[in-house]
Amino acid sequence: MIRKAAVAGYFYPAEERELRLLIEELFSCEDGPRGKEEELGKWKEISGVVSPHAGYIYSGVVACWSFYSLSLASPVDTIVIIGPNHRGVGRKVAVSDAQWWETPLGQVAVDEEAVEFLISHYPLFSLDSRAHHLEHSVEVQIPFLQYFLPYPFQILPVVVGDQTLKVALQISQALQELSQIRQIAVVASSDFSHYEPAQIAQVKDSHALSCIVALQTEEFYQVIRREEISICGPAGIAALMDYHKSRSPQEGKLLFYSHSGKVTGDYREVVGYASLVFPVSVEE
């Protein structure tokens, strides 16, 4: 079964050439990461990245930082993409039952053996096409992977409806076990503050980002609750943080932060976007 693109022509262009040109433009613009190879390529191995999932014209520059850094690290077998469930349809932690995901840049294979491993060893995970059917948080990451990664890879799409810390830590444990049989990297798909004045969004997001960089998973959730930060994918971020802590003592790195107001010109209600990387080892 092929999971067809659901938001092509809406979140990103539906035509291959137009999509490639847009990503190239975002990558090469003043705020993009082109030319930052020396800075981003110093991490030989990474656990994963945090990337936004809004329309490309709004958050695509930020996403380029995440995926370019991933492309410069050592190759992996499988990219685990963890996104929030915006529509509330399906199981609380839903794994795609498709064999392929299709975008205007072509088809990407799902790692069916990894899927089988998760659902057979962890009752938390369920095969569920409904959760993935129209959800954009995983889909919008895939064209960036197709554009930037210079090697063959498979994906493991996961949509999370239960955003609690308990679930995040369970996902992390599963990732730790999966990494014993697969070389994986994690993409945690999340936007940050939603529809706040720009100054307030930046302050709130900076507090959350400080926790993420320092790998403080419990404090991350406490800050979200205390300051009422409308981060939509905290479980994926926390799962990546905890997974990374099991592999390396190194902190996460904030690569780039921005918000929608810098594109629209409307600073009264913005959505925040952040790119982070979690380095395991540094190139000597």
MINUFI-700400 format. One record per atom (N, C-alpha, C, O): residue in one letter; x, y, z. Coordinates in steps of 0.02 Angstrom, whole numbers, plus 50000, padded with zeros to 5 digits. Atoms other than C-alpha are relative to their C-alpha. Example, Ala and Ser with C-alpha at 12.3 -4.5 7.8 and 13.67 -1.06 7.14 Angstrom:
MINUFI-700400
A500454994150000;A506154977550390;A500455006050000;A500975005950033;S499584994149997;S506844994750357;S499615005550037;S499865011050045;
//
This chain:
MINUFI-700400
M500424994050000;M500005000050000;M500445006350000;M500965006550033;I499644993750005;I500595017649957;I499605005450036;I499015006450022;R500324994349968;R500195032250069;R500145006149955;R500705008549951;K499944994450046;K499865046249945;K500085006550038;K499855007250094;A499934993449969;A500335064149982;A499325003150013;A498905003349968;A500644997049981;A498915072650074;A500005007649997;A499485010649986;V499994992749996;V499515090650084;V500455003149946;V500635009049951;A499644997150058;A500515092749922;A499535004949965;A498945003449955;G500424994850029;G499885108649840;G499695004550052;G499355009350035;Y500274996049945;Y499425115550010;Y500565002250046;Y500685008250055;F499434998449958;F500905114650129;F500645000949960;F501105004449981;Y499414999650043;Y502165112949988;Y499774998649929;Y499234995949919;P500215000850070;P502125112749796;P499874992749981;P500204988150006;A500195006750022;A501315097749711;A500414997649940;A500394991749923;E499595001950058;E502505098049562;E500724999350021;E500985003350059;E499315001549979;E504245090649577;E500475005949988;E500845007950034;R499524994750015;R505185104649491;R499895006150045;R500365009050071;E500154994249958;E504295118349587;E500214998750073;E500455003250107;L499825001849932;L504585109049751;L500765000350009;L501015003150059;R499274999749995;R506445106849718;R500265007249999;R500715008950037;L499804993050004;L506625125049670;L499865003750065;L500265007950086;L500184996749938;L505735130649828;L500484998150056;L500725002450093;I499545002249947;I506825120049943;I500695003149988;I501025005250035;E499354997050016;E508385126349852;E500005007450019;E500505009950045;E500064992949983;E507785144249875;E500035001050075;E500375005550099;L500004999549927;L507455141550061;L500704998550028;L500935001950074;F499345002149978;F509135132850083;F500525005549988;F500985006450028;S499484995250022;S510095146749994;S499865007250020;S500285011550008;C500174993149983;C509205162250061;C500455002550057;C500844998750085;E499574996949950;E510025174150185;E500004996450067;E500514995750099;D500065003549935;D509375164650337;D500124992549994;D500124989050044;G499925007250010;G509665147450260;G500694997550018;G501155001550030;P499365002949977;P511085135550304;P500534998949946;P501074996449961;R499495001050052;R511985135250136;R500645003750019;R500625009450041;G499364997049983;G513825138450164;G500214998950072;G500745001250093;K499845001249930;K513765132750345;K500264992950012;K500214990250067;E499765006949995;E514555115750310;E500514999150057;E500494994150092;E499485000649949;E516025119050426;E499694999850069;E499934996150113;E500334999949935;E514865122850571;E499574993950011;E499594990850065;L500485005449991;L513555109450541;L500294993149989;L500024988250013;G499715006450016;G514695095750478;G500484997350052;G500794992150042;K499525002249949;K515715094450637;K499744994250042;K500114991150079;W500295005549962;W514505081750711;W499994993749958;W499604993149911;K499935006150039;K514995064650648;K499384995750005;K499174992649955;E500605004149989;E513485056050723;E499505003950041;E499695007450088;I500514996549962;I511835063050784;I499424995250015;I499294990649977;S500585004049982;S510335055550873;S499395002149960;S498964997949945;G500574997650038;G509115066350778;G499955007550001;G500405011050024;V500124992850006;V508385083450746;V499285001650018;V498844997250015;V500674997349994;V506875093950789;V499885004449939;V500315008449921;S500164996250061;S506015101450637;S499275002250002;S498854998550027;P500704997750002;P504435111950611;P499604996649946;P499884993149903;H500435003350050;H502945106250507;H499475004649971;H498935002349952;A500484995450030;A502075121950445;A500105000149924;A500514996449897;G499894999150071;G501895127150264;G500715002149986;G501015005950025;Y499294998950014;Y503595128050182;Y500185007449997;Y500735009350018;I499844992950005;I503495146750149;I500085003250069;I500425008250076;Y499964997449932;Y503315149550337;Y500584997050039;Y500965000750071;S499515003349957;S504465136650416;S500544996249962;S500964993049993;G499545004150040;G505455129150273;G500735001850010;G501164997450008;V499314998149987;V507035139250307;V500254996650063;V500814994050065;V499815003149936;V507065132750486;V500104992449990;V500594989650015;A499945007250013;A506775114850426;A500644998449963;A500954993249975;C499395001250038;C508235116350305;C500604999250046;C501054995250033;W499445000649953;W509415118750452;W500034993050030;W500564990050036;S500035006749971;S508835102350529;S500244994749950;S500664990549967;F499865005350047;F508945091950372;F500695000649967;F500994995649948;Y499324999350025;Y510555099350308;Y500504997250050;Y500994993950031;S499555002849948;S511395095050474;S499964992550000;S500464989150010;L500085007250003;L510675077550460;L500384997149941;L500674991749945;S499675002450062;S511375075750284;S500764999850007;S501094996049971;L499284999649992;L513135080050343;L500274994950051;L500884993950056;A499805005149951;A513155066750481;A500064993249967;A499894992449908;S499925006850026;S513535048250460;S499334997249977;S498824998550009;P500625002950025;P512225038750358;P499684995350051;P500024992150092;V500385004749959;V510865028850446;V499554995849955;V499474997349896;D500445004450038;D509695015050391;D499295002949995;D498985002849942;T500714998349994;T508035022050449;T499905006650037;T500225007950088;I500194993749968;I507315039150491;I499334999050034;I498824997850001;V500625000549961;V506025038150630;V499705007050004;V500015011550034;I500314993450001;I504835052850604;I499414999850049;I498934996150039;I500514999849949;I503765056950756;I499635006649997;I499935011850011;G500404993950005;G502365069550731;G499384999750042;G499144994350058;P500634999849962;P500855075150830;P499394998749957;P499414999849896;N500635001450034;N499095070150784;N499555006250008;N499255007150062;H500384993949995;H498205086550745;H499254998949996;H498865003050021;R500715001150013;R496535078850698;R499674995750054;R499054995350057;G500285004049946;G496325067350848;G499674993649977;G499244990950011;V500285006050028;V495905052450738;V500494994250009;V501084995049996;G499585005949997;G496565034950772;G500294998850069;G500105002050118;R499715002249937;R497615026650907;R500495005250028;R500715009749992;K499604994849968;K498675036351031;K500735000149976;K501045005449977;V499345000250032;V500335030650955;V499944995549939;V499954989449945;A500185003650061;A500015025750775;A500594999549952;A500905004549934;V499475001350050;V501285017850658;V499674998949933;V499154995549928;S500295000750067;S500955018650472;S500024992749977;S500524989249987;D500025006950027;D500405002250392;D500144999849925;D500064994649893;A499834999850072;A500905008050217;A500694997249989;A501124997350034;Q499335002450019;Q502385000350127;Q500425005749970;Q501045005549972;W499664994450031;W502805016550038;W499645006550016;W499035006550024;W500294993349997;W502535035250062;W500215003749938;W500805003549918;E499874996650063;E502405045749906;E499955007650008;E499485010150039;T500014992850005;T502825064049880;T500155001949928;T500304997549888;P499824998150069;P503125074249721;P500724998349982;P500904998349923;L499305001950014;L504965069149739;L500094992549994;L500664990149988;G499955007250008;G504555050649727;G499754996250061;G499444999150106;Q500235004349946;Q504215036049843;Q500584998250047;Q501154997350026;V499525002149949;V505095031550005;V499724993850034;V499134993650051;A500225006249969;A505015014050079;A499955000850076;A500365004050107;V500075000649927;V504375011150255;V500414993950023;V500404988749990;D499625005649972;D505505000150361;D499524995250034;D499374995950094;E500525004549975;E504254986050383;E500264995550057;E499874993750101;E499725004049946;E505424975750492;E500035004050065;E499895001350119;A500004995749941;A505624990350611;A499305001150027;A499195001250087;V500704999449980;V503744992750613;V499784993850038;V499484994250091;E500195006349968;E503494974450655;E500334999350069;E500024996950116;F499655000249936;F504804975750793;F499635004150053;F499535001850109;L500334995649951;L503904990250877;L499324997250021;L499184996850081;I500685002249981;I502144983350869;I500004993250035;I499534991650071;S499975006649968;S502684965850924;S500315000350070;S500184995950111;H499664999649936;H503744971651071;H499705005350047;H499825005050108;Y500274994549960;Y502804987151131;Y499265001149985;Y499095003649932;P500724999250010;P500904987251153;P499805007349989;P499255008649963;L500144992950011;L500995006351150;L499885001649927;L499475005949911;F500034998550071;F501205005950961;F499464995849966;F499394989949979;S500535003450038;S499755001550844;S500065001749926;S500215007449908;L500074998650072;L499624999750656;L499345003749990;L498825001350012;D500614996050005;D498375013150608;D500065004949941;D500415009949946;S499974995750059;S498125020850436;S499595006450010;S499735011549979;R500444994249991;R496755032650497;R500385006050028;R500275011750006;A499634994549969;A497945042950604;A500455003549950;A500595009449956;H499534997350049;H499105045450455;H499655002749937;H499975006249897;H500344998850064;H497795047750319;H500055007249976;H500255008449919;L499984993050019;L497695066750318;L500475004150043;L500505010350036;E499554996449954;E498995071150450;E500615002649963;E500924999049923;H499454996950037;H500335083150389;H500674999950037;H501195000950005;S499404998949960;S501605083050531;S500584995449980;S501164997449984;V499495004650025;V502545067750465;V500145001349926;V500725001749905;E499924999550073;E502235070350280;E500465005749979;E500875004749935;V499624994250025;V503015087650266;V500754999350012;V501145003049982;Q499295001149989;Q504675081050331;Q500334996149943;Q500924996749930;I499725004950047;I504885068250193;I500325003349938;I500875001249919;P499654996950056;P505255079750044;P500685002950019;P501145002949978;F499354997649978;F506655087650146;F500504994350004;F501084995149984;L499565005849998;L507385070450178;L500204997949930;L500794996549917;Q499865002050068;Q507245066149994;Q500485004949966;Q500915002949926;Y499574994950031;Y508085082449944;Y500705000050029;Y501195000549991;F499364999049967;F509495082850071;F500424993750010;F501034994050003;L499595005849982;L510015065150114;L500334997149938;L499994995649889;P499635002450059;P511375058949995;P500074992549997;P500494989949960;Y499945007349997;Y511095040550032;Y499294996950004;Y498825000450022;P500665003349995;P509655027750023;P499804999450073;P500224998350117;F500255000649932;F508565027150177;F499284997549999;F498934998049948;Q500705001849989;Q506925020350243;Q499725004650055;Q500095007950090;I500314995949948;I505675029050356;I499574995750045;I499354990250027;L500465003149952;L504665024250509;L499555005550026;L499725008950074;P500454994549981;P503175036150522;P499584998350061;P499264993150064;V500385000949938;V502395038050695;V499625006450015;V499905011850017;V500424994349981;V500935049450740;V499764999050072;V499504993750089;V500135000649929;V500665052950924;V499415004450020;V499435010550010;G500584996349976;G498985057950997;G500055001550074;G499765006550097;D499914999149928;D499475056251181;D500675003350011;D501195000150004;Q499384996149996;Q500765069851213;Q500305000250070;Q500695004850085;T499764999949931;T501135065451395;T500744997950004;T501004994749958;L499305002049989;L502885063351465;L500054992450007;L500544989549984;K499995007349992;K502455045351511;K500064996649932;K500464992049924;V499985002950067;V502135041151329;V500665001549966;V500954997249933;A499364998150030;A503685050651273;A500564995550024;A500984993349984;L499485004349972;L504785040351389;L499934992849976;L500434989349966;Q500105006750028;Q503995024251327;Q500244999749928;Q500544994749907;I499754999850069;I504355029351148;I500764999950000;I501074996549959;S499274999949995;S506145033151198;S500284993150014;S500774991049984;Q499775006749984;Q506345015851273;Q499974995549938;Q500434991649926;A500065003950061;A505715008151112;A500545001949949;A500824997549915;L499474997850045;L506935018751011;L500684997250020;L501084995349978;Q499375002749976;Q508365013051120;Q500074992649980;Q500614990549960;E499985007050020;E507914994851086;E500064999349924;E500444995149900;L499975000350073;L507634997950901;L500705001649975;L500934998749926;S499344998050022;S509345006150887;S500524994450008;S501074995049982;Q499565005749994;Q510124989450936;Q500004995749936;Q500474991949924;I500045003950062;I509554981950771;I499995004249937;I500035001649882;R500004995450057;R509494997450659;R500415006150017;R500435008350074;Q499714993449993;Q510525012850633;Q499445005049985;Q499205005349929;I500574995550009;I509205026150660;I500195007250016;I500685008550051;A500004993049980;A509015044950669;A499275001950009;A498834999549973;V500684998049984;V507465053250741;V499875007149975;V500285011649985;V500254993350016;V506515068050669;V499395001250043;V498874998150034;A500574998149958;A505395075750802;A499685006149968;A499975011549965;S500374994950037;S504095085950709;S499585004150048;S499125001550080;S500394995849954;S503435100750808;S500085007449982;S500625009649963;D499974992749999;D503005119150798;D500005002150074;D499854998150118;F499964997649932;F503205130050952;F499405004550015;F498845002649998;S500574995949980;S502115144251018;S499545001449941;S499765002949886;H500504998850052;H500505146450920;H499595006450016;H499315007050071;Y500464994249999;Y499605163150889;Y500095004350061;Y499615006450094;E499814995449948;E500515173451018;E500335006149968;E500605005649913;P499594994550023;P501245190950996;P500724997949995;P500954994050037;A499335002550014;A503005188850929;A500455000350061;A500814995550075;Q499554999349943;Q503895195451084;Q499844994850054;Q500304991950084;I500205004949950;I502895184051200;I500204993049976;I500454989050016;A499835006650028;A503135168951085;A500754998750007;A500954993350026;Q499275000949997;Q505015171651079;Q500244998850071;Q500684994650082;V499805001049931;V505165172951268;V499794993150024;V500194989550053;K500245006649979;K504085157751301;K500414994449968;K500634989750001;D499645005350036;D504945147451168;D500734999550023;D501014994050026;S499315000249976;S506665152351233;S500064996050064;S500564992650075;H499995003849938;H506225144951402;H499954992549986;H500314988550015;A500075007150019;A505655128551323;A500644997649966;A500874992049979;L499405002150037;L507175128151208;L500594999050047;L501014994650036;S499465000949951;S508355130251357;S499964993150032;S500474989850043;C500105006749972;C507605114451433;C500184994649950;C500494989649968;I499875005150051;I507725104951270;I500754999349990;I501014993749988;V499275000250010;V509555109551243;V500344996650058;V500824992850049;A499695002949940;A509965104551422;A499754993050014;A499964989950064;L500265006849994;L509015088051400;L499614999050065;L499624993650095;Q500405000249938;Q507875092051548;Q499284998449982;Q498865002949974;T500665002050025;T506345082051498;T499435001950048;T498925004550026;E500534998349952;E505335084351659;E499905007550004;E499335009950005;E500044992749997;E505735102951669;E499685002749936;E499325007649938;F500314998150064;F505245104451485;F499244999950006;F498905004749986;Y500735000549992;Y503485098451526;Y499745004950052;Y499205007650045;Q500214995349948;Q503405109151683;Q499965007149972;Q499505010949988;V500004993350030;V503865124751584;V499405000849952;V499095006049951;I500574999750045;I502545120651452;I499365001350039;I498955005550020;R500604999149960;R501215119151587;R499995006850035;R499485010350035;R499974993949960;R501795133851692;R499895006249958;R499555010949979;E500044994050042;E501935146151548;E499494999349944;E499415003849902;E500535001250050;E500535138551443;E500275001049929;E500015005049890;I499684999650067;I501645136151290;I499664994949955;I499624989049971;S500395004350045;S500675129051144;S500434996249950;S500324996649890;I499595004450041;I502015117251079;I499594993949981;I499304990750025;C500475005150021;C501085104450975;C500294992950000;C499914988049997;G499705006750001;G502335090050976;G500494998650056;G501044996250043;P499515000849946;P503135089351149;P500214992850011;P500784991650031;A499815007049987;A503095070251160;A500554997749953;A501014994249974;G499475001850047;G504135068151003;G500665003150019;G501194999950015;I499394996649979;I505385081051064;I500294996650062;I500894995250064;A499765003249938;A505485073151238;A500264993049988;A500754990950019;A499755006750016;A505665055751165;A500705000449970;A501134996449987;L499344999150029;L507135061851061;L500515002050053;L501064999550054;M499554997849946;M507905070651212;M500214994050042;M500804993150056;D499855005649955;D507785055051320;D500404994649963;D500864991749991;Y499615004850040;Y508395043651180;Y500725002449994;Y501184998450001;H499324997450007;H509885055051154;H500394999350065;H500984997650063;K499665000649935;K510295054951341;K500264993050011;K500764992150047;S499785006949993;S510455036051330;S500624998649958;S500954993449967;R499455001250047;R511795038051196;R500605004650012;R501175002749997;S499474995149997;S512805053551237;S499905005050057;S499335006550074;P500054994849949;P513195066251375;P499955007049970;P499845011850006;Q500014993450032;Q513205080351247;Q499305003049999;Q498814999549988;E500644996450002;E511835093351255;E499775000849928;E500154999949880;G500264998250066;G510705097551110;G500255006849979;G500525010650019;K499784993650027;K511095112350998;K499425003349962;K499125000349918;L500494996150038;L509885125750940;L500355002849939;L500835006549945;L499704997750063;L510285128950757;L499705006549976;L500055011049954;F500334994250027;F508985141750709;F499305000550029;F498954995550038;Y500684998749976;Y507395149650776;Y499705005849960;Y500055010649944;S500344994650035;S506115160150686;S499254999550015;S499044995250054;H500735000449991;H504255163550679;H499665002649937;H499975005749894;S500374998550061;S502905166250550;S499965007449984;S499895009349926;G500054992850011;G502855185050574;G500555002749955;G500455007849922;K499454997750042;K504525186750486;K499864998849926;K500195001649882;V500225001250069;V503665180150329;V499395004249984;V499355007449931;T500644996650014;T501925187750344;T500035007450014;T499645011349986;G499984993049979;G502435204250424;G499525001550057;G499515007150082;D500484999249946;D501085201650556;D500314997250064;D500374991150072;Y499685002049938;Y501925201150727;Y499504999450058;Y499704998150114;R500505000249946;R500295201250824;R499834992950020;R499704991550079;E500155007049987;E499965182550809;E500484995749958;E500394995249897;V499515003850037;V501425171550761;V500024992850024;V499764991150077;V499845006849980;V501925153250764;V500754999450000;V501095001449953;G499275000749993;G503675149050824;G500254993649970;G499924988449973;Y499685005950031;Y504845137050734;Y500724999550023;Y501085004550028;A499315001049977;A506475129450794;A500324993949966;A499984988949954;S499595005550024;S507845118450722;S500514998350054;S500895002650075;L499515002349952;L508855108150846;L500314993549977;L500004989649941;V499655006250016;V510135094350828;V500294997250065;V500465000950111;F499755003449940;F510725081450956;F500614995949980;F500554990249959;P499395003250022;P512555077150922;P500254994750049;P500264995850110;V499725005549960;V513285060750984;V500765000550002;V501064999950055;S499274999650003;S515075062650926;S500205005749953;S499835007649908;V499754994350038;V516125076750854;V500574997749956;V500994993749976;E499465001550047;E517255075550702;E500665002750028;E500705008550047;E499354997949973;E519065076150760;E500425003549947;E500985005649961;
//
